[in-house]
């Protein structure tokens, strides 16, 4: 988790060294997003119920790093 201003940012990092199993962003499928959101909801309920929230994904494909801001919207 990170913070940008008054926004809590939940960050998922995925890496792929080869394309044998697809690209990194493809690994953050609907099932994975549901799990991440469920964990975030539990955290927010107890620690920051009024917080603004964003979900980002950092992907590493080979040597290329990319930030996908607001990846779950």
N, CA, C, O and CB atoms as a CASP TS submission, in Angstrom:
PFRMAT TS
TARGET T0000
AUTHOR 0000-0000-0000
METHOD Language model
MODEL 1
PARENT N/A
ATOM      1  N   UNK     1       0.851  -1.156   0.000  1.00  0.00           N
ATOM      2  CA  UNK     1       0.000   0.000   0.000  1.00  0.00           C
ATOM      3  C   UNK     1       0.902   1.225   0.000  1.00  0.00           C
ATOM      4  O   UNK     1       2.001   1.224   0.555  1.00  0.00           O
ATOM      5  CB  UNK     1      -0.971  -0.006   1.215  1.00  0.00           C
ATOM      6  N   UNK     2       0.399   2.258  -0.637  1.00  0.00           N
ATOM      7  CA  UNK     2       1.120   3.525  -0.710  1.00  0.00           C
ATOM      8  C   UNK     2       0.121   4.650  -0.468  1.00  0.00           C
ATOM      9  O   UNK     2      -1.078   4.414  -0.325  1.00  0.00           O
ATOM     10  CB  UNK     2       1.843   3.696  -2.093  1.00  0.00           C
ATOM     11  N   UNK     3       0.622   5.840  -0.425  1.00  0.00           N
ATOM     12  CA  UNK     3      -0.244   6.996  -0.250  1.00  0.00           C
ATOM     13  C   UNK     3       0.187   8.061  -1.255  1.00  0.00           C
ATOM     14  O   UNK     3       1.376   8.326  -1.432  1.00  0.00           O
ATOM     15  CB  UNK     3      -0.183   7.541   1.220  1.00  0.00           C
ATOM     16  N   UNK     4      -0.795   8.657  -1.900  1.00  0.00           N
ATOM     17  CA  UNK     4      -0.548   9.797  -2.773  1.00  0.00           C
ATOM     18  C   UNK     4      -1.506  10.892  -2.345  1.00  0.00           C
ATOM     19  O   UNK     4      -2.702  10.836  -2.633  1.00  0.00           O
ATOM     20  CB  UNK     4      -0.731   9.427  -4.295  1.00  0.00           C
ATOM     21  N   UNK     5      -0.973  11.883  -1.659  1.00  0.00           N
ATOM     22  CA  UNK     5      -1.837  12.916  -1.087  1.00  0.00           C
ATOM     23  C   UNK     5      -2.750  12.288  -0.058  1.00  0.00           C
ATOM     24  O   UNK     5      -2.283  11.633   0.874  1.00  0.00           O
ATOM     25  CB  UNK     5      -2.663  13.629  -2.184  1.00  0.00           C
ATOM     26  N   UNK     6      -4.056  12.484  -0.220  1.00  0.00           N
ATOM     27  CA  UNK     6      -5.011  11.892   0.720  1.00  0.00           C
ATOM     28  C   UNK     6      -5.626  10.602   0.188  1.00  0.00           C
ATOM     29  O   UNK     6      -6.646  10.143   0.701  1.00  0.00           O
ATOM     30  CB  UNK     6      -6.112  12.886   1.036  1.00  0.00           C
ATOM     31  N   UNK     7      -5.017  10.021  -0.829  1.00  0.00           N
ATOM     32  CA  UNK     7      -5.515   8.782  -1.429  1.00  0.00           C
ATOM     33  C   UNK     7      -4.644   7.600  -1.012  1.00  0.00           C
ATOM     34  O   UNK     7      -3.421   7.652  -1.134  1.00  0.00           O
ATOM     35  CB  UNK     7      -5.555   8.900  -2.966  1.00  0.00           C
ATOM     36  N   UNK     8      -5.279   6.535  -0.520  1.00  0.00           N
ATOM     37  CA  UNK     8      -4.569   5.282  -0.265  1.00  0.00           C
ATOM     38  C   UNK     8      -4.513   4.512  -1.573  1.00  0.00           C
ATOM     39  O   UNK     8      -5.518   4.375  -2.271  1.00  0.00           O
ATOM     40  CB  UNK     8      -5.265   4.437   0.866  1.00  0.00           C
ATOM     41  N   UNK     9      -3.338   4.014  -1.895  1.00  0.00           N
ATOM     42  CA  UNK     9      -3.153   3.302  -3.156  1.00  0.00           C
ATOM     43  C   UNK     9      -2.724   1.872  -2.845  1.00  0.00           C
ATOM     44  O   UNK     9      -1.670   1.639  -2.254  1.00  0.00           O
ATOM     45  CB  UNK     9      -2.099   4.020  -4.065  1.00  0.00           C
ATOM     46  N   UNK    10      -3.553   0.929  -3.248  1.00  0.00           N
ATOM     47  CA  UNK    10      -3.203  -0.481  -3.129  1.00  0.00           C
ATOM     48  C   UNK    10      -2.499  -0.858  -4.429  1.00  0.00           C
ATOM     49  O   UNK    10      -3.020  -0.624  -5.519  1.00  0.00           O
ATOM     50  CB  UNK    10      -4.480  -1.391  -2.862  1.00  0.00           C
ATOM     51  N   UNK    11      -1.303  -1.445  -4.300  1.00  0.00           N
ATOM     52  CA  UNK    11      -0.461  -1.706  -5.462  1.00  0.00           C
ATOM     53  C   UNK    11      -0.190  -3.200  -5.578  1.00  0.00           C
ATOM     54  O   UNK    11       0.282  -3.837  -4.636  1.00  0.00           O
ATOM     55  CB  UNK    11       0.865  -0.921  -5.368  1.00  0.00           C
ATOM     56  N   UNK    12      -0.495  -3.740  -6.738  1.00  0.00           N
ATOM     57  CA  UNK    12      -0.165  -5.127  -7.061  1.00  0.00           C
ATOM     58  C   UNK    12       1.017  -5.090  -8.028  1.00  0.00           C
ATOM     59  O   UNK    12       1.009  -4.324  -8.991  1.00  0.00           O
ATOM     60  CB  UNK    12      -1.405  -5.898  -7.685  1.00  0.00           C
ATOM     61  N   UNK    13       2.022  -5.908  -7.776  1.00  0.00           N
ATOM     62  CA  UNK    13       3.199  -5.971  -8.646  1.00  0.00           C
ATOM     63  C   UNK    13       3.241  -7.353  -9.283  1.00  0.00           C
ATOM     64  O   UNK    13       3.196  -8.370  -8.592  1.00  0.00           O
ATOM     65  CB  UNK    13       4.521  -5.676  -7.850  1.00  0.00           C
ATOM     66  N   UNK    14       3.328  -7.375 -10.607  1.00  0.00           N
ATOM     67  CA  UNK    14       3.419  -8.638 -11.342  1.00  0.00           C
ATOM     68  C   UNK    14       4.597  -8.582 -12.294  1.00  0.00           C
ATOM     69  O   UNK    14       4.830  -7.565 -12.947  1.00  0.00           O
ATOM     70  CB  UNK    14       2.108  -8.932 -12.116  1.00  0.00           C
ATOM     71  N   UNK    15       5.340  -9.676 -12.372  1.00  0.00           N
ATOM     72  CA  UNK    15       6.514  -9.729 -13.244  1.00  0.00           C
ATOM     73  C   UNK    15       6.481 -10.990 -14.099  1.00  0.00           C
ATOM     74  O   UNK    15       6.010 -12.047 -13.678  1.00  0.00           O
ATOM     75  CB  UNK    15       7.814  -9.680 -12.413  1.00  0.00           C
ATOM     76  N   UNK    16       6.991 -10.841 -15.300  1.00  0.00           N
ATOM     77  CA  UNK    16       7.168 -11.965 -16.217  1.00  0.00           C
ATOM     78  C   UNK    16       8.540 -11.819 -16.850  1.00  0.00           C
ATOM     79  O   UNK    16       8.881 -10.757 -17.370  1.00  0.00           O
ATOM     80  CB  UNK    16       6.033 -12.014 -17.310  1.00  0.00           C
ATOM     81  N   UNK    17       9.320 -12.876 -16.807  1.00  0.00           N
ATOM     82  CA  UNK    17      10.635 -12.829 -17.453  1.00  0.00           C
ATOM     83  C   UNK    17      10.537 -13.242 -18.913  1.00  0.00           C
ATOM     84  O   UNK    17      11.366 -12.846 -19.733  1.00  0.00           O
ATOM     85  CB  UNK    17      11.630 -13.735 -16.717  1.00  0.00           C
ATOM     86  N   UNK    18       9.511 -14.048 -19.241  1.00  0.00           N
ATOM     87  CA  UNK    18       9.272 -14.452 -20.630  1.00  0.00           C
ATOM     88  C   UNK    18       7.775 -14.340 -20.914  1.00  0.00           C
ATOM     89  O   UNK    18       6.976 -14.133 -20.000  1.00  0.00           O
ATOM     90  CB  UNK    18       9.789 -15.915 -20.899  1.00  0.00           C
ATOM     91  N   UNK    19       7.410 -14.475 -22.161  1.00  0.00           N
ATOM     92  CA  UNK    19       5.998 -14.424 -22.567  1.00  0.00           C
ATOM     93  C   UNK    19       5.348 -15.818 -22.559  1.00  0.00           C
ATOM     94  O   UNK    19       4.227 -15.976 -23.043  1.00  0.00           O
ATOM     95  CB  UNK    19       5.877 -13.802 -23.970  1.00  0.00           C
ATOM     96  N   UNK    20       6.028 -16.803 -22.027  1.00  0.00           N
ATOM     97  CA  UNK    20       5.519 -18.173 -22.050  1.00  0.00           C
ATOM     98  C   UNK    20       4.140 -18.296 -21.394  1.00  0.00           C
ATOM     99  O   UNK    20       3.329 -19.120 -21.816  1.00  0.00           O
ATOM    100  CB  UNK    20       6.502 -19.098 -21.354  1.00  0.00           C
ATOM    101  N   UNK    21       3.871 -17.493 -20.377  1.00  0.00           N
ATOM    102  CA  UNK    21       2.581 -17.546 -19.693  1.00  0.00           C
ATOM    103  C   UNK    21       1.801 -16.253 -19.874  1.00  0.00           C
ATOM    104  O   UNK    21       0.925 -15.941 -19.068  1.00  0.00           O
ATOM    105  CB  UNK    21       2.780 -17.829 -18.211  1.00  0.00           C
ATOM    106  N   UNK    22       2.108 -15.501 -20.921  1.00  0.00           N
ATOM    107  CA  UNK    22       1.422 -14.245 -21.184  1.00  0.00           C
ATOM    108  C   UNK    22       2.151 -13.076 -20.558  1.00  0.00           C
ATOM    109  O   UNK    22       3.222 -13.232 -19.970  1.00  0.00           O
ATOM    110  CB  UNK    22       0.000 -14.302 -20.671  1.00  0.00           C
ATOM    111  N   UNK    23       1.555 -11.904 -20.692  1.00  0.00           N
ATOM    112  CA  UNK    23       2.189 -10.717 -20.124  1.00  0.00           C
ATOM    113  C   UNK    23       1.766 -10.524 -18.671  1.00  0.00           C
ATOM    114  O   UNK    23       0.839 -11.176 -18.189  1.00  0.00           O
ATOM    115  CB  UNK    23       1.839  -9.470 -20.950  1.00  0.00           C
ATOM    116  N   UNK    24       2.450  -9.628 -17.989  1.00  0.00           N
ATOM    117  CA  UNK    24       2.229  -9.443 -16.556  1.00  0.00           C
ATOM    118  C   UNK    24       0.840  -8.894 -16.244  1.00  0.00           C
ATOM    119  O   UNK    24       0.206  -9.344 -15.290  1.00  0.00           O
ATOM    120  CB  UNK    24       3.279  -8.515 -15.989  1.00  0.00           C
ATOM    121  N   UNK    25       0.356  -7.936 -17.026  1.00  0.00           N
ATOM    122  CA  UNK    25      -0.954  -7.352 -16.733  1.00  0.00           C
ATOM    123  C   UNK    25      -2.062  -8.401 -16.891  1.00  0.00           C
ATOM    124  O   UNK    25      -3.083  -8.331 -16.207  1.00  0.00           O
ATOM    125  CB  UNK    25      -1.225  -6.142 -17.659  1.00  0.00           C
ATOM    126  N   UNK    26      -1.865  -9.363 -17.779  1.00  0.00           N
ATOM    127  CA  UNK    26      -2.847 -10.433 -17.954  1.00  0.00           C
ATOM    128  C   UNK    26      -2.990 -11.319 -16.732  1.00  0.00           C
ATOM    129  O   UNK    26      -4.007 -11.996 -16.577  1.00  0.00           O
ATOM    130  CB  UNK    26      -2.474 -11.277 -19.133  1.00  0.00           C
ATOM    131  N   UNK    27      -1.991 -11.328 -15.862  1.00  0.00           N
ATOM    132  CA  UNK    27      -2.035 -12.144 -14.650  1.00  0.00           C
ATOM    133  C   UNK    27      -2.934 -11.526 -13.585  1.00  0.00           C
ATOM    134  O   UNK    27      -3.289 -12.192 -12.613  1.00  0.00           O
ATOM    135  CB  UNK    27      -0.631 -12.334 -14.095  1.00  0.00           C
ATOM    136  N   UNK    28      -3.303 -10.265 -13.760  1.00  0.00           N
ATOM    137  CA  UNK    28      -4.196  -9.609 -12.802  1.00  0.00           C
ATOM    138  C   UNK    28      -5.608  -9.689 -13.385  1.00  0.00           C
ATOM    139  O   UNK    28      -6.170  -8.698 -13.851  1.00  0.00           O
ATOM    140  CB  UNK    28      -3.762  -8.102 -12.523  1.00  0.00           C
ATOM    141  N   UNK    29      -6.151 -10.893 -13.343  1.00  0.00           N
ATOM    142  CA  UNK    29      -7.464 -11.149 -13.924  1.00  0.00           C
ATOM    143  C   UNK    29      -8.583 -10.798 -12.937  1.00  0.00           C
ATOM    144  O   UNK    29      -8.320 -10.315 -11.836  1.00  0.00           O
ATOM    145  CB  UNK    29      -7.576 -12.618 -14.353  1.00  0.00           C
ATOM    146  N   UNK    30      -9.813 -11.043 -13.339  1.00  0.00           N
ATOM    147  CA  UNK    30     -10.977 -10.685 -12.514  1.00  0.00           C
ATOM    148  C   UNK    30     -10.925 -11.346 -11.137  1.00  0.00           C
ATOM    149  O   UNK    30     -11.259 -10.714 -10.135  1.00  0.00           O
ATOM    150  CB  UNK    30     -12.271 -11.083 -13.227  1.00  0.00           C
ATOM    151  N   UNK    31     -10.512 -12.599 -11.080  1.00  0.00           N
ATOM    152  CA  UNK    31     -10.418 -13.298  -9.793  1.00  0.00           C
ATOM    153  C   UNK    31      -9.403 -12.611  -8.883  1.00  0.00           C
ATOM    154  O   UNK    31      -9.669 -12.403  -7.699  1.00  0.00           O
ATOM    155  CB  UNK    31     -10.028 -14.777 -10.004  1.00  0.00           C
ATOM    156  N   UNK    32      -8.253 -12.261  -9.427  1.00  0.00           N
ATOM    157  CA  UNK    32      -7.210 -11.599  -8.643  1.00  0.00           C
ATOM    158  C   UNK    32      -7.678 -10.217  -8.172  1.00  0.00           C
ATOM    159  O   UNK    32      -7.427  -9.832  -7.030  1.00  0.00           O
ATOM    160  CB  UNK    32      -5.915 -11.469  -9.473  1.00  0.00           C
ATOM    161  N   UNK    33      -8.350  -9.481  -9.042  1.00  0.00           N
ATOM    162  CA  UNK    33      -8.871  -8.162  -8.659  1.00  0.00           C
ATOM    163  C   UNK    33      -9.886  -8.281  -7.533  1.00  0.00           C
ATOM    164  O   UNK    33      -9.889  -7.460  -6.616  1.00  0.00           O
ATOM    165  CB  UNK    33      -9.511  -7.465  -9.866  1.00  0.00           C
ATOM    166  N   UNK    34     -10.744  -9.289  -7.588  1.00  0.00           N
ATOM    167  CA  UNK    34     -11.728  -9.497  -6.509  1.00  0.00           C
ATOM    168  C   UNK    34     -11.033  -9.752  -5.182  1.00  0.00           C
ATOM    169  O   UNK    34     -11.437  -9.209  -4.154  1.00  0.00           O
ATOM    170  CB  UNK    34     -12.662 -10.676  -6.845  1.00  0.00           C
ATOM    171  N   UNK    35      -9.985 -10.579  -5.197  1.00  0.00           N
ATOM    172  CA  UNK    35      -9.249 -10.878  -3.960  1.00  0.00           C
ATOM    173  C   UNK    35      -8.586  -9.626  -3.396  1.00  0.00           C
ATOM    174  O   UNK    35      -8.625  -9.382  -2.190  1.00  0.00           O
ATOM    175  CB  UNK    35      -8.189 -11.960  -4.215  1.00  0.00           C
ATOM    176  N   UNK    36      -7.982  -8.840  -4.271  1.00  0.00           N
ATOM    177  CA  UNK    36      -7.309  -7.617  -3.818  1.00  0.00           C
ATOM    178  C   UNK    36      -8.331  -6.635  -3.244  1.00  0.00           C
ATOM    179  O   UNK    36      -8.088  -6.021  -2.205  1.00  0.00           O
ATOM    180  CB  UNK    36      -6.526  -6.958  -4.985  1.00  0.00           C
ATOM    181  N   UNK    37      -9.457  -6.490  -3.911  1.00  0.00           N
ATOM    182  CA  UNK    37     -10.507  -5.588  -3.405  1.00  0.00           C
ATOM    183  C   UNK    37     -11.047  -6.056  -2.063  1.00  0.00           C
ATOM    184  O   UNK    37     -11.308  -5.235  -1.183  1.00  0.00           O
ATOM    185  CB  UNK    37     -11.655  -5.485  -4.413  1.00  0.00           C
ATOM    186  N   UNK    38     -11.216  -7.350  -1.893  1.00  0.00           N
ATOM    187  CA  UNK    38     -11.728  -7.877  -0.625  1.00  0.00           C
ATOM    188  C   UNK    38     -10.763  -7.576   0.518  1.00  0.00           C
ATOM    189  O   UNK    38     -11.188  -7.185   1.606  1.00  0.00           O
ATOM    190  CB  UNK    38     -11.967  -9.394  -0.730  1.00  0.00           C
ATOM    191  N   UNK    39      -9.481  -7.755   0.277  1.00  0.00           N
ATOM    192  CA  UNK    39      -8.475  -7.441   1.301  1.00  0.00           C
ATOM    193  C   UNK    39      -8.496  -5.947   1.600  1.00  0.00           C
ATOM    194  O   UNK    39      -8.436  -5.541   2.760  1.00  0.00           O
ATOM    195  CB  UNK    39      -7.055  -7.884   0.840  1.00  0.00           C
ATOM    196  N   UNK    40      -8.580  -5.137   0.563  1.00  0.00           N
ATOM    197  CA  UNK    40      -8.617  -3.686   0.754  1.00  0.00           C
ATOM    198  C   UNK    40      -9.853  -3.265   1.556  1.00  0.00           C
ATOM    199  O   UNK    40      -9.756  -2.416   2.443  1.00  0.00           O
ATOM    200  CB  UNK    40      -8.600  -2.968  -0.607  1.00  0.00           C
ATOM    201  N   UNK    41     -11.000  -3.848   1.252  1.00  0.00           N
ATOM    202  CA  UNK    41     -12.222  -3.523   1.997  1.00  0.00           C
ATOM    203  C   UNK    41     -12.084  -3.861   3.475  1.00  0.00           C
ATOM    204  O   UNK    41     -12.506  -3.083   4.331  1.00  0.00           O
ATOM    205  CB  UNK    41     -13.418  -4.268   1.407  1.00  0.00           C
ATOM    206  N   UNK    42     -11.504  -5.001   3.778  1.00  0.00           N
ATOM    207  CA  UNK    42     -11.284  -5.376   5.183  1.00  0.00           C
ATOM    208  C   UNK    42     -10.361  -4.373   5.868  1.00  0.00           C
ATOM    209  O   UNK    42     -10.635  -3.929   6.983  1.00  0.00           O
ATOM    210  CB  UNK    42     -10.688  -6.798   5.279  1.00  0.00           C
ATOM    211  N   UNK    43      -9.274  -4.022   5.201  1.00  0.00           N
ATOM    212  CA  UNK    43      -8.328  -3.055   5.771  1.00  0.00           C
ATOM    213  C   UNK    43      -9.022  -1.718   6.018  1.00  0.00           C
ATOM    214  O   UNK    43      -8.915  -1.142   7.100  1.00  0.00           O
ATOM    215  CB  UNK    43      -7.110  -2.862   4.832  1.00  0.00           C
ATOM    216  N   UNK    44      -9.724  -1.239   5.015  1.00  0.00           N
ATOM    217  CA  UNK    44     -10.365   0.071   5.115  1.00  0.00           C
ATOM    218  C   UNK    44     -11.426   0.101   6.209  1.00  0.00           C
ATOM    219  O   UNK    44     -11.569   1.108   6.902  1.00  0.00           O
ATOM    220  CB  UNK    44     -10.989   0.451   3.782  1.00  0.00           C
ATOM    221  N   UNK    45     -12.156  -0.970   6.368  1.00  0.00           N
ATOM    222  CA  UNK    45     -13.206  -1.033   7.383  1.00  0.00           C
ATOM    223  C   UNK    45     -12.647  -0.733   8.773  1.00  0.00           C
ATOM    224  O   UNK    45     -13.301  -0.067   9.575  1.00  0.00           O
ATOM    225  CB  UNK    45     -13.877  -2.412   7.372  1.00  0.00           C
ATOM    226  N   UNK    46     -11.454  -1.216   9.058  1.00  0.00           N
ATOM    227  CA  UNK    46     -10.882  -1.069  10.393  1.00  0.00           C
ATOM    228  C   UNK    46      -9.944   0.122  10.538  1.00  0.00           C
ATOM    229  O   UNK    46      -9.873   0.719  11.612  1.00  0.00           O
ATOM    230  CB  UNK    46     -10.151  -2.311  10.757  1.00  0.00           C
ATOM    231  N   UNK    47      -9.225   0.477   9.484  1.00  0.00           N
ATOM    232  CA  UNK    47      -8.157   1.454   9.624  1.00  0.00           C
ATOM    233  C   UNK    47      -8.394   2.786   8.918  1.00  0.00           C
ATOM    234  O   UNK    47      -7.815   3.799   9.310  1.00  0.00           O
ATOM    235  CB  UNK    47      -6.911   0.869   9.123  1.00  0.00           C
ATOM    236  N   UNK    48      -9.222   2.803   7.900  1.00  0.00           N
ATOM    237  CA  UNK    48      -9.401   4.054   7.150  1.00  0.00           C
ATOM    238  C   UNK    48     -10.740   4.056   6.416  1.00  0.00           C
ATOM    239  O   UNK    48     -10.769   4.104   5.186  1.00  0.00           O
ATOM    240  CB  UNK    48      -8.244   4.255   6.144  1.00  0.00           C
ATOM    241  N   UNK    49     -11.851   4.005   7.157  1.00  0.00           N
ATOM    242  CA  UNK    49     -13.151   3.853   6.500  1.00  0.00           C
ATOM    243  C   UNK    49     -13.543   5.014   5.578  1.00  0.00           C
ATOM    244  O   UNK    49     -14.362   4.825   4.678  1.00  0.00           O
ATOM    245  CB  UNK    49     -14.204   3.688   7.539  1.00  0.00           C
ATOM    246  N   UNK    50     -12.990   6.181   5.777  1.00  0.00           N
ATOM    247  CA  UNK    50     -13.360   7.339   4.958  1.00  0.00           C
ATOM    248  C   UNK    50     -12.337   7.657   3.861  1.00  0.00           C
ATOM    249  O   UNK    50     -12.471   8.667   3.169  1.00  0.00           O
ATOM    250  CB  UNK    50     -13.534   8.548   5.845  1.00  0.00           C
ATOM    251  N   UNK    51     -11.335   6.819   3.699  1.00  0.00           N
ATOM    252  CA  UNK    51     -10.239   7.114   2.775  1.00  0.00           C
ATOM    253  C   UNK    51     -10.673   7.023   1.313  1.00  0.00           C
ATOM    254  O   UNK    51     -11.531   6.221   0.943  1.00  0.00           O
ATOM    255  CB  UNK    51      -9.082   6.163   3.025  1.00  0.00           C
ATOM    256  N   UNK    52     -10.058   7.862   0.507  1.00  0.00           N
ATOM    257  CA  UNK    52     -10.163   7.711  -0.944  1.00  0.00           C
ATOM    258  C   UNK    52      -9.184   6.602  -1.318  1.00  0.00           C
ATOM    259  O   UNK    52      -8.101   6.498  -0.742  1.00  0.00           O
ATOM    260  CB  UNK    52      -9.846   9.075  -1.719  1.00  0.00           C
ATOM    261  N   UNK    53      -9.575   5.778  -2.283  1.00  0.00           N
ATOM    262  CA  UNK    53      -8.787   4.591  -2.611  1.00  0.00           C
ATOM    263  C   UNK    53      -8.558   4.515  -4.114  1.00  0.00           C
ATOM    264  O   UNK    53      -9.408   4.905  -4.915  1.00  0.00           O
ATOM    265  CB  UNK    53      -9.489   3.311  -2.108  1.00  0.00           C
ATOM    266  N   UNK    54      -7.393   4.003  -4.472  1.00  0.00           N
ATOM    267  CA  UNK    54      -7.085   3.722  -5.869  1.00  0.00           C
ATOM    268  C   UNK    54      -6.321   2.400  -5.914  1.00  0.00           C
ATOM    269  O   UNK    54      -5.593   2.066  -4.979  1.00  0.00           O
ATOM    270  CB  UNK    54      -6.254   4.891  -6.525  1.00  0.00           C
ATOM    271  N   UNK    55      -6.488   1.660  -6.993  1.00  0.00           N
ATOM    272  CA  UNK    55      -5.782   0.398  -7.192  1.00  0.00           C
ATOM    273  C   UNK    55      -4.858   0.546  -8.401  1.00  0.00           C
ATOM    274  O   UNK    55      -5.316   0.802  -9.515  1.00  0.00           O
ATOM    275  CB  UNK    55      -6.787  -0.788  -7.391  1.00  0.00           C
ATOM    276  N   UNK    56      -3.560   0.383  -8.172  1.00  0.00           N
ATOM    277  CA  UNK    56      -2.570   0.449  -9.241  1.00  0.00           C
ATOM    278  C   UNK    56      -1.940  -0.923  -9.434  1.00  0.00           C
ATOM    279  O   UNK    56      -1.950  -1.758  -8.531  1.00  0.00           O
ATOM    280  CB  UNK    56      -1.485   1.509  -8.929  1.00  0.00           C
ATOM    281  N   UNK    57      -1.399  -1.138 -10.614  1.00  0.00           N
ATOM    282  CA  UNK    57      -0.643  -2.354 -10.903  1.00  0.00           C
ATOM    283  C   UNK    57       0.690  -1.928 -11.505  1.00  0.00           C
ATOM    284  O   UNK    57       0.732  -1.115 -12.428  1.00  0.00           O
ATOM    285  CB  UNK    57      -1.433  -3.317 -11.874  1.00  0.00           C
ATOM    286  N   UNK    58       1.770  -2.478 -10.979  1.00  0.00           N
ATOM    287  CA  UNK    58       3.093  -2.302 -11.567  1.00  0.00           C
ATOM    288  C   UNK    58       3.417  -3.601 -12.283  1.00  0.00           C
ATOM    289  O   UNK    58       3.397  -4.677 -11.685  1.00  0.00           O
ATOM    290  CB  UNK    58       4.188  -1.941 -10.480  1.00  0.00           C
ATOM    291  N   UNK    59       3.716  -3.489 -13.575  1.00  0.00           N
ATOM    292  CA  UNK    59       4.070  -4.685 -14.342  1.00  0.00           C
ATOM    293  C   UNK    59       5.523  -4.610 -14.759  1.00  0.00           C
ATOM    294  O   UNK    59       6.058  -3.544 -15.063  1.00  0.00           O
ATOM    295  CB  UNK    59       3.162  -4.842 -15.580  1.00  0.00           C
ATOM    296  N   UNK    60       6.148  -5.790 -14.763  1.00  0.00           N
ATOM    297  CA  UNK    60       7.522  -5.919 -15.223  1.00  0.00           C
ATOM    298  C   UNK    60       7.522  -7.037 -16.255  1.00  0.00           C
ATOM    299  O   UNK    60       7.383  -8.212 -15.916  1.00  0.00           O
ATOM    300  CB  UNK    60       8.524  -6.216 -14.031  1.00  0.00           C
ATOM    301  N   UNK    61       7.676  -6.662 -17.502  1.00  0.00           N
ATOM    302  CA  UNK    61       7.733  -7.622 -18.605  1.00  0.00           C
ATOM    303  C   UNK    61       9.136  -7.566 -19.185  1.00  0.00           C
ATOM    304  O   UNK    61       9.510  -6.610 -19.864  1.00  0.00           O
ATOM    305  CB  UNK    61       6.648  -7.314 -19.705  1.00  0.00           C
ATOM    306  N   UNK    62       9.913  -8.621 -18.899  1.00  0.00           N
ATOM    307  CA  UNK    62      11.313  -8.593 -19.306  1.00  0.00           C
ATOM    308  C   UNK    62      12.006  -7.463 -18.563  1.00  0.00           C
ATOM    309  O   UNK    62      12.084  -7.497 -17.335  1.00  0.00           O
ATOM    310  CB  UNK    62      11.453  -8.416 -20.848  1.00  0.00           C
ATOM    311  N   UNK    63      12.503  -6.480 -19.263  1.00  0.00           N
ATOM    312  CA  UNK    63      13.159  -5.343 -18.634  1.00  0.00           C
ATOM    313  C   UNK    63      12.307  -4.089 -18.610  1.00  0.00           C
ATOM    314  O   UNK    63      12.791  -3.023 -18.230  1.00  0.00           O
ATOM    315  CB  UNK    63      14.436  -5.052 -19.334  1.00  0.00           C
ATOM    316  N   UNK    64      11.039  -4.195 -19.009  1.00  0.00           N
ATOM    317  CA  UNK    64      10.160  -3.032 -19.091  1.00  0.00           C
ATOM    318  C   UNK    64       9.267  -2.949 -17.867  1.00  0.00           C
ATOM    319  O   UNK    64       8.518  -3.880 -17.574  1.00  0.00           O
ATOM    320  CB  UNK    64       9.311  -3.086 -20.361  1.00  0.00           C
ATOM    321  N   UNK    65       9.345  -1.832 -17.153  1.00  0.00           N
ATOM    322  CA  UNK    65       8.520  -1.600 -15.969  1.00  0.00           C
ATOM    323  C   UNK    65       7.471  -0.553 -16.323  1.00  0.00           C
ATOM    324  O   UNK    65       7.785   0.474 -16.924  1.00  0.00           O
ATOM    325  CB  UNK    65       9.388  -1.139 -14.745  1.00  0.00           C
ATOM    326  N   UNK    66       6.222  -0.821 -15.947  1.00  0.00           N
ATOM    327  CA  UNK    66       5.148   0.110 -16.261  1.00  0.00           C
ATOM    328  C   UNK    66       4.196   0.220 -15.082  1.00  0.00           C
ATOM    329  O   UNK    66       3.866  -0.785 -14.453  1.00  0.00           O
ATOM    330  CB  UNK    66       4.393  -0.333 -17.524  1.00  0.00           C
ATOM    331  N   UNK    67       3.756   1.428 -14.780  1.00  0.00           N
ATOM    332  CA  UNK    67       2.762   1.687 -13.751  1.00  0.00           C
ATOM    333  C   UNK    67       1.413   1.887 -14.415  1.00  0.00           C
ATOM    334  O   UNK    67       1.262   2.736 -15.293  1.00  0.00           O
ATOM    335  CB  UNK    67       3.147   2.919 -12.894  1.00  0.00           C
ATOM    336  N   UNK    68       0.423   1.091 -13.986  1.00  0.00           N
ATOM    337  CA  UNK    68      -0.940   1.216 -14.480  1.00  0.00           C
ATOM    338  C   UNK    68      -1.758   1.852 -13.343  1.00  0.00           C
ATOM    339  O   UNK    68      -2.239   1.160 -12.446  1.00  0.00           O
ATOM    340  CB  UNK    68      -1.538  -0.195 -14.928  1.00  0.00           C
ATOM    341  N   UNK    69      -1.903   3.178 -13.401  1.00  0.00           N
ATOM    342  CA  UNK    69      -2.644   3.908 -12.359  1.00  0.00           C
ATOM    343  C   UNK    69      -4.140   3.663 -12.545  1.00  0.00           C
ATOM    344  O   UNK    69      -4.654   3.673 -13.664  1.00  0.00           O
ATOM    345  CB  UNK    69      -2.324   5.445 -12.408  1.00  0.00           C
ATOM    346  N   UNK    70      -4.824   3.446 -11.425  1.00  0.00           N
ATOM    347  CA  UNK    70      -6.268   3.233 -11.490  1.00  0.00           C
ATOM    348  C   UNK    70      -6.631   2.026 -12.330  1.00  0.00           C
ATOM    349  O   UNK    70      -7.592   2.061 -13.099  1.00  0.00           O
ATOM    350  CB  UNK    70      -6.950   4.458 -12.043  1.00  0.00           C
ATOM    351  N   UNK    71      -5.874   0.973 -12.184  1.00  0.00           N
ATOM    352  CA  UNK    71      -6.009  -0.207 -13.049  1.00  0.00           C
ATOM    353  C   UNK    71      -7.336  -0.952 -12.893  1.00  0.00           C
ATOM    354  O   UNK    71      -7.724  -1.697 -13.793  1.00  0.00           O
ATOM    355  CB  UNK    71      -4.885  -1.156 -12.771  1.00  0.00           C
ATOM    356  N   UNK    72      -8.029  -0.773 -11.789  1.00  0.00           N
ATOM    357  CA  UNK    72      -9.251  -1.539 -11.549  1.00  0.00           C
ATOM    358  C   UNK    72     -10.510  -0.773 -11.896  1.00  0.00           C
ATOM    359  O   UNK    72     -11.607  -1.269 -11.640  1.00  0.00           O
ATOM    360  CB  UNK    72      -9.313  -1.967 -10.117  1.00  0.00           C
ATOM    361  N   UNK    73     -10.400   0.410 -12.464  1.00  0.00           N
ATOM    362  CA  UNK    73     -11.607   1.193 -12.746  1.00  0.00           C
ATOM    363  C   UNK    73     -12.174   0.890 -14.091  1.00  0.00           C
ATOM    364  O   UNK    73     -13.190   1.468 -14.477  1.00  0.00           O
ATOM    365  CB  UNK    73     -11.323   2.655 -12.650  1.00  0.00           C
TER
END
